[in-house]
């Protein structure tokens, strides 16, 4: 009875080994059938340095995101861009109604022309008034001299009192004419100052309308991608209210949440492995550019910002994984191409002393730069098939 049980157990063991190792045709190789040696690459297993990593999840964000708003209130007459469109710096992206401002410009420009014409007229009047002053002063001088002579004659009794009074009256009249002429000049000068003030005000109004005209043309402050629109054509733009958001797509970074207990080992300028799921590419290297000084009290994590290399597929909001090196140790690693997977089993082909391929089950760990860490099943000094394992079958001879 015991013999039958032992025989049954042996058969079960043989079947399980066959299932684990596979038949000679499972991997496509025929060497096991023909006995012909197979020529495939082999390597000798050695210990190598393996870095241990701390992994932190994060979100890709643009280094610069700019919200664009209007400096004046007005209806949006043109907004031809959509979310996802690319724009360049200085490109017109939004036009606000400028009709009211154009009316103010025309009014100010007309006022300026009118004031300048009035200034020419007042300059002519000023010239005439100054000439009148000179004439009045000449008449006054003549009246003073005449009065002086008549007074001397009157004192000697050679002129009558009437002649003296008449000369004195003419002098008073001449002085009054001078004062009147000077007052007229002063009035004209005052009027000129008022006209010059009107000219300055009109010029200021014109300059203000030019500034406001500039405000009606909203240009892209940076080159990038429109990631959010807060208004559409026909809506009323209000000062301080964002119209759209532009993401500078020339530079992105991963904002990773690092446990506060691990943050002490992170430093500015540190090189970090980063994997972005949406890109589907191999890991890229980023550089730690900023470590926020305060931790999030709810998650007990510190935000670490990692600058990423240029990549056309990067966009804000993508999920990423940062791997911070913690320590280095020695371990057995093999190329990914050497590992054979059969259902739930993972193994490699090890060469015996007769250079026969033996499928050996191994336990694997992390994969880094195309190499897999082998936790158990291999020893330093073993020789394995490093690639082209599809040509190999259990027991095949290897050249």
TITI-846018 format. One record per residue (C-alpha): residue number from 1; x negated, y, z negated. Coordinates in pm, 1 decimal. Example, Ala and Ser with C-alpha at 12.3 -4.5 7.8 and 13.67 -1.06 7.14 Angstrom:
TITI-846018
{i = 1	xx = -1230.0	yy = -450.0	zz = -780.0} .
{i = 2	xx = -1367.0	yy = -106.0	zz = -714.0} .
END
This chain:
TITI-846018
{i = 1	xx = 0.0	yy = 0.0	zz = 0.0} .
{i = 2	xx = -279.9	yy = 235.1	zz = -92.3} .
{i = 3	xx = -456.2	yy = 145.7	zz = 234.5} .
{i = 4	xx = -147.1	yy = 245.3	zz = 434.9} .
{i = 5	xx = -119.8	yy = 577.4	zz = 251.7} .
{i = 6	xx = -490.5	yy = 648.4	zz = 312.7} .
{i = 7	xx = -454.9	yy = 561.5	zz = 680.5} .
{i = 8	xx = -151.7	yy = 789.2	zz = 713.9} .
{i = 9	xx = -337.9	yy = 1074.8	zz = 542.7} .
{i = 10	xx = -634.5	yy = 1027.9	zz = 778.5} .
{i = 11	xx = -409.8	yy = 1046.7	zz = 1084.0} .
{i = 12	xx = -240.6	yy = 1362.6	zz = 948.1} .
{i = 13	xx = -583.4	yy = 1516.4	zz = 884.0} .
{i = 14	xx = -699.4	yy = 1435.8	zz = 1237.8} .
{i = 15	xx = -380.7	yy = 1587.8	zz = 1385.8} .
{i = 16	xx = -417.4	yy = 1904.1	zz = 1179.0} .
{i = 17	xx = -782.2	yy = 1937.9	zz = 1285.2} .
{i = 18	xx = -681.3	yy = 1895.1	zz = 1646.4} .
{i = 19	xx = -417.0	yy = 2163.3	zz = 1609.2} .
{i = 20	xx = -669.3	yy = 2395.1	zz = 1442.2} .
{i = 21	xx = -944.3	yy = 2334.1	zz = 1692.4} .
{i = 22	xx = -724.0	yy = 2296.3	zz = 2000.3} .
{i = 23	xx = -757.1	yy = 2056.5	zz = 2286.1} .
{i = 24	xx = -1038.8	yy = 2094.4	zz = 2536.1} .
{i = 25	xx = -807.1	yy = 2266.9	zz = 2779.9} .
{i = 26	xx = -655.9	yy = 2521.9	zz = 2534.8} .
{i = 27	xx = -921.0	yy = 2784.8	zz = 2601.4} .
{i = 28	xx = -943.0	yy = 2714.0	zz = 2969.4} .
{i = 29	xx = -1277.7	yy = 2532.8	zz = 2941.9} .
{i = 30	xx = -1345.8	yy = 2200.5	zz = 3111.4} .
{i = 31	xx = -1692.4	yy = 2135.0	zz = 2967.8} .
{i = 32	xx = -1546.4	yy = 1909.6	zz = 2703.2} .
{i = 33	xx = -1406.2	yy = 1688.5	zz = 2975.3} .
{i = 34	xx = -1700.0	yy = 1681.9	zz = 3213.8} .
{i = 35	xx = -1976.9	yy = 1708.7	zz = 2957.5} .
{i = 36	xx = -2151.0	yy = 1972.6	zz = 3166.1} .
{i = 37	xx = -2332.2	yy = 2241.9	zz = 2961.4} .
{i = 38	xx = -2164.2	yy = 2580.9	zz = 2955.5} .
{i = 39	xx = -2366.6	yy = 2898.2	zz = 3001.4} .
{i = 40	xx = -2231.0	yy = 3170.0	zz = 2772.0} .
{i = 41	xx = -2397.2	yy = 3444.5	zz = 2562.5} .
{i = 42	xx = -2495.7	yy = 3351.1	zz = 2208.3} .
{i = 43	xx = -2631.6	yy = 3546.7	zz = 1913.4} .
{i = 44	xx = -2787.5	yy = 3469.3	zz = 1578.2} .
{i = 45	xx = -2584.6	yy = 3589.9	zz = 1280.8} .
{i = 46	xx = -2765.0	yy = 3847.3	zz = 1067.2} .
{i = 47	xx = -2676.4	yy = 4076.1	zz = 781.8} .
{i = 48	xx = -2610.5	yy = 4441.3	zz = 870.0} .
{i = 49	xx = -2514.8	yy = 4762.8	zz = 697.3} .
{i = 50	xx = -2139.1	yy = 4810.4	zz = 661.4} .
{i = 51	xx = -1980.6	yy = 5133.1	zz = 542.4} .
{i = 52	xx = -1688.6	yy = 5125.0	zz = 304.3} .
{i = 53	xx = -1424.7	yy = 5386.6	zz = 376.9} .
{i = 54	xx = -1148.6	yy = 5569.1	zz = 194.6} .
{i = 55	xx = -850.1	yy = 5619.8	zz = 423.5} .
{i = 56	xx = -619.1	yy = 5921.3	zz = 406.8} .
{i = 57	xx = -321.3	yy = 5996.7	zz = 628.1} .
{i = 58	xx = -263.3	yy = 6337.0	zz = 775.5} .
{i = 59	xx = -94.1	yy = 6548.7	zz = 1040.4} .
{i = 60	xx = -250.4	yy = 6719.8	zz = 1340.8} .
{i = 61	xx = -210.0	yy = 7097.2	zz = 1337.3} .
{i = 62	xx = -334.8	yy = 7370.0	zz = 1570.2} .
{i = 63	xx = -606.4	yy = 7587.5	zz = 1419.3} .
{i = 64	xx = -412.9	yy = 7896.4	zz = 1527.6} .
{i = 65	xx = -36.2	yy = 7931.2	zz = 1563.6} .
{i = 66	xx = 97.5	yy = 8279.3	zz = 1640.9} .
{i = 67	xx = 454.1	yy = 8397.1	zz = 1595.3} .
{i = 68	xx = 547.1	yy = 8673.1	zz = 1840.7} .
{i = 69	xx = 806.9	yy = 8936.2	zz = 1748.3} .
{i = 70	xx = 931.1	yy = 9267.2	zz = 1887.9} .
{i = 71	xx = 836.1	yy = 9613.8	zz = 1760.0} .
{i = 72	xx = 1171.7	yy = 9762.4	zz = 1856.5} .
{i = 73	xx = 1536.6	yy = 9667.0	zz = 1878.4} .
{i = 74	xx = 1665.7	yy = 9590.1	zz = 2223.7} .
{i = 75	xx = 1828.4	yy = 9331.4	zz = 2443.7} .
{i = 76	xx = 1602.9	yy = 9068.2	zz = 2599.0} .
{i = 77	xx = 1636.1	yy = 9103.5	zz = 2976.8} .
{i = 78	xx = 1378.4	yy = 8842.4	zz = 3076.3} .
{i = 79	xx = 1250.4	yy = 8532.0	zz = 2896.3} .
{i = 80	xx = 1142.7	yy = 8288.5	zz = 3171.7} .
{i = 81	xx = 946.9	yy = 8041.4	zz = 2958.4} .
{i = 82	xx = 1054.2	yy = 7722.1	zz = 2784.8} .
{i = 83	xx = 913.2	yy = 7523.2	zz = 2495.7} .
{i = 84	xx = 610.6	yy = 7328.6	zz = 2614.8} .
{i = 85	xx = 511.5	yy = 7584.6	zz = 2879.9} .
{i = 86	xx = 151.7	yy = 7704.8	zz = 2885.3} .
{i = 87	xx = 76.6	yy = 8077.2	zz = 2881.7} .
{i = 88	xx = -242.1	yy = 8278.9	zz = 2909.9} .
{i = 89	xx = -348.3	yy = 8574.2	zz = 2699.5} .
{i = 90	xx = -209.2	yy = 8902.0	zz = 2835.2} .
{i = 91	xx = 64.8	yy = 8732.1	zz = 3038.3} .
{i = 92	xx = 410.0	yy = 8895.9	zz = 3024.4} .
{i = 93	xx = 636.5	yy = 8654.1	zz = 2840.3} .
{i = 94	xx = 932.4	yy = 8867.0	zz = 2725.4} .
{i = 95	xx = 1088.2	yy = 9183.5	zz = 2872.3} .
{i = 96	xx = 1317.2	yy = 9400.8	zz = 2658.4} .
{i = 97	xx = 1568.9	yy = 9647.9	zz = 2804.1} .
{i = 98	xx = 1390.2	yy = 9978.0	zz = 2878.3} .
{i = 99	xx = 1675.9	yy = 10187.3	zz = 3025.0} .
{i = 100	xx = 1731.5	yy = 10401.5	zz = 2713.5} .
{i = 101	xx = 1360.2	yy = 10464.9	zz = 2677.4} .
{i = 102	xx = 1338.0	yy = 10561.7	zz = 3046.4} .
{i = 103	xx = 1613.0	yy = 10819.8	zz = 2989.0} .
{i = 104	xx = 1413.2	yy = 10969.7	zz = 2701.5} .
{i = 105	xx = 1104.9	yy = 10978.4	zz = 2922.5} .
{i = 106	xx = 1289.0	yy = 11161.2	zz = 3202.4} .
{i = 107	xx = 1430.8	yy = 11413.1	zz = 2952.8} .
{i = 108	xx = 1091.7	yy = 11478.1	zz = 2794.6} .
{i = 109	xx = 927.8	yy = 11510.1	zz = 3135.7} .
{i = 110	xx = 1190.4	yy = 11763.1	zz = 3249.4} .
{i = 111	xx = 1141.6	yy = 11961.4	zz = 2928.0} .
{i = 112	xx = 768.0	yy = 11965.6	zz = 2987.9} .
{i = 113	xx = 809.1	yy = 12103.5	zz = 3339.5} .
{i = 114	xx = 1050.5	yy = 12369.9	zz = 3215.0} .
{i = 115	xx = 817.7	yy = 12475.7	zz = 2933.6} .
{i = 116	xx = 519.4	yy = 12497.5	zz = 3166.0} .
{i = 117	xx = 717.6	yy = 12720.1	zz = 3404.7} .
{i = 118	xx = 820.4	yy = 12942.5	zz = 3110.6} .
{i = 119	xx = 457.2	yy = 12962.6	zz = 3002.9} .
{i = 120	xx = 355.0	yy = 13096.6	zz = 3343.3} .
{i = 121	xx = 629.1	yy = 13361.0	zz = 3317.4} .
{i = 122	xx = 531.7	yy = 13466.1	zz = 2968.0} .
{i = 123	xx = 165.3	yy = 13490.0	zz = 3068.9} .
{i = 124	xx = 269.2	yy = 13738.2	zz = 3338.7} .
{i = 125	xx = 475.0	yy = 13934.9	zz = 3085.8} .
{i = 126	xx = 179.5	yy = 13937.0	zz = 2847.7} .
{i = 127	xx = -44.8	yy = 14085.7	zz = 3115.4} .
{i = 128	xx = 210.3	yy = 14360.6	zz = 3187.4} .
{i = 129	xx = 255.8	yy = 14432.4	zz = 2815.1} .
{i = 130	xx = -118.3	yy = 14461.4	zz = 2758.3} .
{i = 131	xx = -140.3	yy = 14701.9	zz = 3055.1} .
{i = 132	xx = 139.8	yy = 14906.1	zz = 2898.2} .
{i = 133	xx = -57.7	yy = 14921.1	zz = 2573.1} .
{i = 134	xx = -361.7	yy = 15049.8	zz = 2757.7} .
{i = 135	xx = -147.3	yy = 15318.4	zz = 2930.9} .
{i = 136	xx = 14.8	yy = 15421.9	zz = 2603.0} .
{i = 137	xx = -325.3	yy = 15444.7	zz = 2433.5} .
{i = 138	xx = -453.9	yy = 15664.4	zz = 2718.5} .
{i = 139	xx = -148.6	yy = 15893.2	zz = 2685.4} .
{i = 140	xx = -200.2	yy = 15905.5	zz = 2310.1} .
{i = 141	xx = -566.8	yy = 15999.5	zz = 2352.1} .
{i = 142	xx = -465.6	yy = 16279.7	zz = 2591.4} .
{i = 143	xx = -196.7	yy = 16398.6	zz = 2352.3} .
{i = 144	xx = -447.8	yy = 16401.7	zz = 2064.4} .
{i = 145	xx = -693.1	yy = 16614.6	zz = 2262.2} .
{i = 146	xx = -417.8	yy = 16853.1	zz = 2376.6} .
{i = 147	xx = -287.5	yy = 16884.3	zz = 2022.5} .
{i = 148	xx = -640.4	yy = 16956.1	zz = 1897.0} .
{i = 149	xx = -687.1	yy = 17242.4	zz = 2141.9} .
{i = 150	xx = -342.5	yy = 17393.6	zz = 2074.9} .
{i = 151	xx = -403.9	yy = 17373.6	zz = 1700.6} .
{i = 152	xx = -731.3	yy = 17567.2	zz = 1736.9} .
{i = 153	xx = -560.8	yy = 17827.8	zz = 1955.3} .
{i = 154	xx = -271.2	yy = 17848.6	zz = 1711.7} .
{i = 155	xx = -507.9	yy = 17903.8	zz = 1423.5} .
{i = 156	xx = -670.9	yy = 18192.2	zz = 1615.9} .
{i = 157	xx = -330.0	yy = 18331.0	zz = 1707.8} .
{i = 158	xx = -372.2	yy = 18255.6	zz = 2079.5} .
{i = 159	xx = -90.6	yy = 17997.0	zz = 2091.2} .
{i = 160	xx = 261.3	yy = 18032.5	zz = 1976.3} .
{i = 161	xx = 425.8	yy = 17820.2	zz = 1713.2} .
{i = 162	xx = 648.3	yy = 17666.6	zz = 1975.9} .
{i = 163	xx = 347.9	yy = 17551.2	zz = 2177.3} .
{i = 164	xx = 197.7	yy = 17404.4	zz = 1859.8} .
{i = 165	xx = 521.5	yy = 17216.8	zz = 1778.6} .
{i = 166	xx = 556.5	yy = 17085.5	zz = 2129.4} .
{i = 167	xx = 196.7	yy = 16951.6	zz = 2130.8} .
{i = 168	xx = 248.7	yy = 16791.9	zz = 1794.4} .
{i = 169	xx = 574.4	yy = 16627.7	zz = 1913.3} .
{i = 170	xx = 405.9	yy = 16491.5	zz = 2223.6} .
{i = 171	xx = 134.1	yy = 16335.4	zz = 2004.1} .
{i = 172	xx = 392.4	yy = 16170.9	zz = 1781.3} .
{i = 173	xx = 573.8	yy = 16035.4	zz = 2085.8} .
{i = 174	xx = 247.3	yy = 15900.9	zz = 2229.4} .
{i = 175	xx = 169.4	yy = 15723.2	zz = 1899.7} .
{i = 176	xx = 516.1	yy = 15570.6	zz = 1896.7} .
{i = 177	xx = 471.2	yy = 15446.8	zz = 2252.4} .
{i = 178	xx = 144.7	yy = 15278.8	zz = 2152.7} .
{i = 179	xx = 308.8	yy = 15106.6	zz = 1856.8} .
{i = 180	xx = 604.0	yy = 15000.3	zz = 2073.2} .
{i = 181	xx = 370.9	yy = 14859.6	zz = 2341.3} .
{i = 182	xx = 167.1	yy = 14667.7	zz = 2081.4} .
{i = 183	xx = 486.7	yy = 14529.0	zz = 1923.3} .
{i = 184	xx = 595.6	yy = 14409.8	zz = 2266.0} .
{i = 185	xx = 261.6	yy = 14232.9	zz = 2312.1} .
{i = 186	xx = 297.9	yy = 14067.4	zz = 1971.0} .
{i = 187	xx = 649.8	yy = 13950.3	zz = 2058.9} .
{i = 188	xx = 531.3	yy = 13806.8	zz = 2387.8} .
{i = 189	xx = 243.7	yy = 13628.0	zz = 2213.9} .
{i = 190	xx = 486.7	yy = 13481.0	zz = 1961.5} .
{i = 191	xx = 707.4	yy = 13362.5	zz = 2246.3} .
{i = 192	xx = 403.5	yy = 13207.6	zz = 2413.9} .
{i = 193	xx = 320.2	yy = 13017.8	zz = 2096.0} .
{i = 194	xx = 676.9	yy = 12884.6	zz = 2085.9} .
{i = 195	xx = 652.7	yy = 12771.6	zz = 2447.6} .
{i = 196	xx = 314.9	yy = 12606.6	zz = 2382.9} .
{i = 197	xx = 473.2	yy = 12425.2	zz = 2086.0} .
{i = 198	xx = 752.4	yy = 12305.1	zz = 2316.5} .
{i = 199	xx = 490.7	yy = 12179.9	zz = 2561.5} .
{i = 200	xx = 310.3	yy = 11991.0	zz = 2286.0} .
{i = 201	xx = 638.9	yy = 11840.1	zz = 2166.5} .
{i = 202	xx = 730.7	yy = 11733.7	zz = 2520.3} .
{i = 203	xx = 389.1	yy = 11578.6	zz = 2568.1} .
{i = 204	xx = 424.5	yy = 11395.5	zz = 2236.7} .
{i = 205	xx = 769.7	yy = 11271.3	zz = 2342.4} .
{i = 206	xx = 628.9	yy = 11148.0	zz = 2672.8} .
{i = 207	xx = 344.4	yy = 10967.8	zz = 2494.2} .
{i = 208	xx = 593.1	yy = 10814.5	zz = 2250.4} .
{i = 209	xx = 807.5	yy = 10687.4	zz = 2538.7} .
{i = 210	xx = 496.1	yy = 10536.8	zz = 2695.3} .
{i = 211	xx = 419.6	yy = 10358.0	zz = 2369.2} .
{i = 212	xx = 778.2	yy = 10233.9	zz = 2344.0} .
{i = 213	xx = 763.7	yy = 10125.2	zz = 2707.1} .
{i = 214	xx = 464.3	yy = 9912.3	zz = 2608.2} .
{i = 215	xx = 671.4	yy = 9765.2	zz = 2325.8} .
{i = 216	xx = 936.9	yy = 9653.5	zz = 2574.7} .
{i = 217	xx = 674.1	yy = 9440.3	zz = 2748.8} .
{i = 218	xx = 570.6	yy = 9157.7	zz = 2517.0} .
{i = 219	xx = 252.0	yy = 8986.5	zz = 2631.9} .
{i = 220	xx = 99.6	yy = 8663.3	zz = 2504.7} .
{i = 221	xx = -152.6	yy = 8751.2	zz = 2230.2} .
{i = 222	xx = -337.8	yy = 8420.4	zz = 2282.4} .
{i = 223	xx = -360.0	yy = 8146.9	zz = 2541.3} .
{i = 224	xx = -175.8	yy = 7831.2	zz = 2444.8} .
{i = 225	xx = 152.8	yy = 7643.0	zz = 2450.1} .
{i = 226	xx = 497.2	yy = 7772.2	zz = 2351.9} .
{i = 227	xx = 603.8	yy = 7534.9	zz = 2076.7} .
{i = 228	xx = 918.0	yy = 7712.2	zz = 1953.3} .
{i = 229	xx = 1170.0	yy = 7964.9	zz = 2089.3} .
{i = 230	xx = 1381.4	yy = 8157.2	zz = 1839.3} .
{i = 231	xx = 1580.0	yy = 8358.4	zz = 2097.9} .
{i = 232	xx = 1700.2	yy = 8342.5	zz = 2456.8} .
{i = 233	xx = 1758.1	yy = 8589.5	zz = 2738.9} .
{i = 234	xx = 2046.4	yy = 8821.4	zz = 2651.5} .
{i = 235	xx = 1986.8	yy = 8808.7	zz = 2276.8} .
{i = 236	xx = 1900.0	yy = 9122.3	zz = 2080.2} .
{i = 237	xx = 1541.3	yy = 9140.6	zz = 1959.8} .
{i = 238	xx = 1494.9	yy = 9287.7	zz = 1612.6} .
{i = 239	xx = 1166.7	yy = 9422.4	zz = 1469.3} .
{i = 240	xx = 1001.9	yy = 9165.1	zz = 1244.2} .
{i = 241	xx = 1216.0	yy = 8874.1	zz = 1364.5} .
{i = 242	xx = 1010.9	yy = 8611.7	zz = 1557.5} .
{i = 243	xx = 1101.7	yy = 8552.0	zz = 1920.9} .
{i = 244	xx = 869.3	yy = 8259.9	zz = 1989.5} .
{i = 245	xx = 572.7	yy = 8070.5	zz = 1849.8} .
{i = 246	xx = 255.2	yy = 8004.9	zz = 2049.9} .
{i = 247	xx = 11.3	yy = 7731.7	zz = 1957.6} .
{i = 248	xx = -350.8	yy = 7783.6	zz = 2058.7} .
{i = 249	xx = -426.8	yy = 7448.7	zz = 2223.0} .
{i = 250	xx = -800.2	yy = 7509.5	zz = 2243.3} .
{i = 251	xx = -859.2	yy = 7373.2	zz = 1893.8} .
{i = 252	xx = -682.4	yy = 7125.9	zz = 1663.8} .
{i = 253	xx = -752.2	yy = 6979.0	zz = 1322.8} .
{i = 254	xx = -621.2	yy = 6698.4	zz = 1107.5} .
{i = 255	xx = -484.8	yy = 6809.0	zz = 770.1} .
{i = 256	xx = -533.2	yy = 6499.3	zz = 556.2} .
{i = 257	xx = -395.2	yy = 6441.5	zz = 206.8} .
{i = 258	xx = -684.7	yy = 6309.9	zz = -4.4} .
{i = 259	xx = -628.6	yy = 6177.5	zz = -355.3} .
{i = 260	xx = -762.6	yy = 6426.8	zz = -606.4} .
{i = 261	xx = -979.6	yy = 6154.3	zz = -760.3} .
{i = 262	xx = -1149.4	yy = 6101.2	zz = -421.5} .
{i = 263	xx = -1171.2	yy = 6466.7	zz = -318.1} .
{i = 264	xx = -1491.0	yy = 6520.5	zz = -516.8} .
{i = 265	xx = -1680.6	yy = 6304.9	zz = -268.7} .
{i = 266	xx = -1569.3	yy = 6511.6	zz = 31.9} .
{i = 267	xx = -1790.0	yy = 6799.1	zz = 142.4} .
{i = 268	xx = -1779.7	yy = 7072.7	zz = 405.8} .
{i = 269	xx = -1952.9	yy = 6964.9	zz = 727.7} .
{i = 270	xx = -1904.9	yy = 6593.8	zz = 654.9} .
{i = 271	xx = -1850.6	yy = 6372.0	zz = 960.1} .
{i = 272	xx = -1529.6	yy = 6170.7	zz = 941.7} .
{i = 273	xx = -1379.0	yy = 5893.4	zz = 1156.6} .
{i = 274	xx = -1032.8	yy = 5992.5	zz = 1277.3} .
{i = 275	xx = -771.9	yy = 5779.0	zz = 1455.5} .
{i = 276	xx = -466.3	yy = 5937.7	zz = 1621.3} .
{i = 277	xx = -199.1	yy = 5675.4	zz = 1687.6} .
{i = 278	xx = -29.8	yy = 5863.3	zz = 1971.1} .
{i = 279	xx = -350.0	yy = 5885.1	zz = 2175.0} .
{i = 280	xx = -417.6	yy = 5512.9	zz = 2169.3} .
{i = 281	xx = -786.7	yy = 5588.9	zz = 2216.1} .
{i = 282	xx = -1077.7	yy = 5463.6	zz = 2005.5} .
{i = 283	xx = -1157.7	yy = 5655.1	zz = 1691.5} .
{i = 284	xx = -1301.9	yy = 6003.5	zz = 1730.1} .
{i = 285	xx = -1535.2	yy = 6189.0	zz = 1498.3} .
{i = 286	xx = -1415.4	yy = 6500.0	zz = 1318.3} .
{i = 287	xx = -1589.6	yy = 6749.0	zz = 1090.2} .
{i = 288	xx = -1458.6	yy = 6865.3	zz = 753.8} .
{i = 289	xx = -1411.4	yy = 7241.8	zz = 788.6} .
{i = 290	xx = -1205.5	yy = 7332.0	zz = 482.2} .
{i = 291	xx = -1102.8	yy = 7185.3	zz = 146.8} .
{i = 292	xx = -812.7	yy = 7357.3	zz = -24.8} .
{i = 293	xx = -907.3	yy = 7443.4	zz = -383.2} .
{i = 294	xx = -571.8	yy = 7349.8	zz = -540.9} .
{i = 295	xx = -412.9	yy = 7005.7	zz = -553.0} .
{i = 296	xx = -47.9	yy = 6937.2	zz = -477.7} .
{i = 297	xx = 110.0	yy = 6879.9	zz = -822.2} .
{i = 298	xx = 376.6	yy = 6642.6	zz = -686.1} .
{i = 299	xx = 149.6	yy = 6407.5	zz = -488.0} .
{i = 300	xx = -178.7	yy = 6474.3	zz = -675.5} .
{i = 301	xx = -355.7	yy = 6515.3	zz = -342.9} .
{i = 302	xx = -590.6	yy = 6775.6	zz = -198.3} .
{i = 303	xx = -552.3	yy = 6894.9	zz = 160.8} .
{i = 304	xx = -871.2	yy = 6847.3	zz = 361.6} .
{i = 305	xx = -884.8	yy = 7009.9	zz = 707.3} .
{i = 306	xx = -1088.9	yy = 6820.6	zz = 967.3} .
{i = 307	xx = -1180.1	yy = 6987.5	zz = 1298.6} .
{i = 308	xx = -1117.0	yy = 6754.0	zz = 1593.0} .
{i = 309	xx = -1299.3	yy = 6738.1	zz = 1926.6} .
{i = 310	xx = -1122.2	yy = 6865.0	zz = 2236.3} .
{i = 311	xx = -860.5	yy = 6625.0	zz = 2370.4} .
{i = 312	xx = -581.7	yy = 6704.9	zz = 2616.5} .
{i = 313	xx = -340.5	yy = 6473.9	zz = 2433.7} .
{i = 314	xx = -358.7	yy = 6650.8	zz = 2097.7} .
{i = 315	xx = -45.0	yy = 6829.5	zz = 1977.5} .
{i = 316	xx = 73.6	yy = 6957.5	zz = 1643.0} .
{i = 317	xx = 270.1	yy = 6708.4	zz = 1437.6} .
{i = 318	xx = 89.6	yy = 6392.8	zz = 1550.2} .
{i = 319	xx = 13.9	yy = 6132.1	zz = 1284.1} .
{i = 320	xx = -352.8	yy = 6066.7	zz = 1211.3} .
{i = 321	xx = -573.5	yy = 5860.9	zz = 983.4} .
{i = 322	xx = -901.8	yy = 5990.3	zz = 842.1} .
{i = 323	xx = -1165.5	yy = 5746.9	zz = 718.3} .
{i = 324	xx = -1412.3	yy = 5900.2	zz = 471.9} .
{i = 325	xx = -1734.5	yy = 5700.1	zz = 414.3} .
{i = 326	xx = -1767.0	yy = 5601.4	zz = 48.9} .
{i = 327	xx = -2063.3	yy = 5362.1	zz = 27.0} .
{i = 328	xx = -2283.4	yy = 5133.3	zz = 236.6} .
{i = 329	xx = -2347.9	yy = 4762.1	zz = 180.8} .
{i = 330	xx = -2484.3	yy = 4459.7	zz = 363.6} .
{i = 331	xx = -2242.3	yy = 4212.0	zz = 520.7} .
{i = 332	xx = -2205.6	yy = 3963.5	zz = 806.5} .
{i = 333	xx = -2055.4	yy = 4118.8	zz = 1118.8} .
{i = 334	xx = -1991.7	yy = 3976.1	zz = 1464.9} .
{i = 335	xx = -1874.4	yy = 4128.7	zz = 1792.6} .
{i = 336	xx = -1499.1	yy = 4138.4	zz = 1844.2} .
{i = 337	xx = -1551.7	yy = 3935.9	zz = 2162.6} .
{i = 338	xx = -1683.1	yy = 3645.1	zz = 1952.3} .
{i = 339	xx = -1363.8	yy = 3601.7	zz = 1752.4} .
{i = 340	xx = -1108.9	yy = 3345.0	zz = 1873.9} .
{i = 341	xx = -748.6	yy = 3362.2	zz = 1754.5} .
{i = 342	xx = -522.0	yy = 3058.5	zz = 1765.7} .
{i = 343	xx = -182.8	yy = 3139.0	zz = 1622.7} .
{i = 344	xx = -240.4	yy = 3221.6	zz = 1257.1} .
{i = 345	xx = -600.6	yy = 3094.9	zz = 1262.8} .
{i = 346	xx = -909.8	yy = 3304.5	zz = 1331.1} .
{i = 347	xx = -1248.6	yy = 3152.0	zz = 1403.2} .
{i = 348	xx = -1571.3	yy = 3152.4	zz = 1602.7} .
{i = 349	xx = -1766.6	yy = 2892.2	zz = 1794.1} .
{i = 350	xx = -2076.3	yy = 2793.6	zz = 1594.9} .
{i = 351	xx = -2359.2	yy = 2601.4	zz = 1760.9} .
{i = 352	xx = -2471.9	yy = 2281.4	zz = 1595.0} .
{i = 353	xx = -2834.8	yy = 2168.2	zz = 1590.0} .
{i = 354	xx = -2761.7	yy = 1986.1	zz = 1920.0} .
{i = 355	xx = -2614.2	yy = 2313.3	zz = 2058.2} .
{i = 356	xx = -2261.6	yy = 2177.0	zz = 2056.8} .
{i = 357	xx = -1977.2	yy = 2429.8	zz = 2007.7} .
{i = 358	xx = -1789.8	yy = 2379.7	zz = 1681.7} .
{i = 359	xx = -1482.9	yy = 2588.1	zz = 1609.0} .
{i = 360	xx = -1516.4	yy = 2726.3	zz = 1257.8} .
{i = 361	xx = -1235.4	yy = 2909.6	zz = 1079.8} .
{i = 362	xx = -1344.9	yy = 3243.1	zz = 929.1} .
{i = 363	xx = -1190.2	yy = 3515.0	zz = 717.7} .
{i = 364	xx = -1231.2	yy = 3860.5	zz = 869.3} .
{i = 365	xx = -1226.7	yy = 4208.2	zz = 724.2} .
{i = 366	xx = -1254.9	yy = 4559.2	zz = 868.8} .
{i = 367	xx = -1333.7	yy = 4637.3	zz = 1231.8} .
{i = 368	xx = -1580.9	yy = 4918.5	zz = 1298.3} .
{i = 369	xx = -1729.8	yy = 5026.7	zz = 1630.5} .
{i = 370	xx = -1645.4	yy = 4696.7	zz = 1804.8} .
{i = 371	xx = -1773.3	yy = 4469.5	zz = 1526.2} .
{i = 372	xx = -1569.3	yy = 4265.4	zz = 1277.8} .
{i = 373	xx = -1680.6	yy = 4195.8	zz = 924.9} .
{i = 374	xx = -1675.1	yy = 3822.7	zz = 836.9} .
{i = 375	xx = -1589.8	yy = 3772.1	zz = 471.9} .
{i = 376	xx = -1626.4	yy = 3391.1	zz = 469.5} .
{i = 377	xx = -1699.6	yy = 3102.9	zz = 704.4} .
{i = 378	xx = -2034.6	yy = 3223.0	zz = 842.7} .
{i = 379	xx = -2382.6	yy = 3248.1	zz = 697.0} .
{i = 380	xx = -2689.7	yy = 3440.8	zz = 793.0} .
{i = 381	xx = -2886.8	yy = 3242.0	zz = 1050.2} .
{i = 382	xx = -2587.6	yy = 3071.3	zz = 1218.0} .
{i = 383	xx = -2579.0	yy = 3086.9	zz = 1596.7} .
{i = 384	xx = -2242.8	yy = 3166.1	zz = 1757.8} .
{i = 385	xx = -2093.2	yy = 3226.3	zz = 2100.4} .
{i = 386	xx = -2077.2	yy = 3605.8	zz = 2126.2} .
{i = 387	xx = -1842.5	yy = 3643.4	zz = 2426.4} .
{i = 388	xx = -1671.1	yy = 3457.7	zz = 2711.3} .
{i = 389	xx = -1518.3	yy = 3220.9	zz = 2456.9} .
{i = 390	xx = -1252.1	yy = 3121.2	zz = 2708.9} .
{i = 391	xx = -1512.1	yy = 2904.6	zz = 2883.3} .
{i = 392	xx = -1585.7	yy = 2710.8	zz = 2565.0} .
{i = 393	xx = -1402.7	yy = 2414.6	zz = 2410.5} .
{i = 394	xx = -1461.8	yy = 2211.5	zz = 2097.7} .
{i = 395	xx = -1778.2	yy = 2001.1	zz = 2129.2} .
{i = 396	xx = -1892.3	yy = 2161.8	zz = 2454.4} .
{i = 397	xx = -2265.5	yy = 2178.4	zz = 2513.6} .
{i = 398	xx = -2400.6	yy = 2531.9	zz = 2531.5} .
{i = 399	xx = -2703.8	yy = 2619.6	zz = 2741.8} .
END
